[in-house]
Amino acid sequence: MEAANAVLERWADHAPDSGFDQCDFQIVFEDGFRYRGHYPLKKSQKRISLARHVRKQLTALAGEKCARKRMKPDDAPEITPIGDSVADSARMALDHYNI
C-alpha cells in the first residue's frame, strides 16, 4: 500500500488545478480476493491513503442492503463475492483482510 500511495501522490501532482483526475486500481490478495475501484486524484491532497479509501468504500458497501443499486454502475467498486450479498462480502473483507 505504501508503494501505491507514493505513485498516487506523484500522479496527484499532475492533476488539474481545479477538479480531479481519476485512477482505476485493483488489489488482488494472496487468496484470490479482488477489490477494484477508482481513486480521485486531487492536486491539493496533502496525504494520500489508498487503504483508508478502500476501507471507507467497503464500510459504505457493508452498510447498504442495496449498495449496487444506489451507485452508478461505472462508479461502484467491485469485490469478489465471498458472502451472500455485496454488503456481506464487504463486511467479510473488512473483518478478514488487513487493509
ABEGO torsion letter per residue (X at the ends): XAAAAAAAAAAAAABBABEBBBBBBBBBBAAGBBBBBBBBBBAABABBBAAAAAAAAAAAAAABAAAAAABBAAABBBBBBABABAAAAAAAAAAABBX
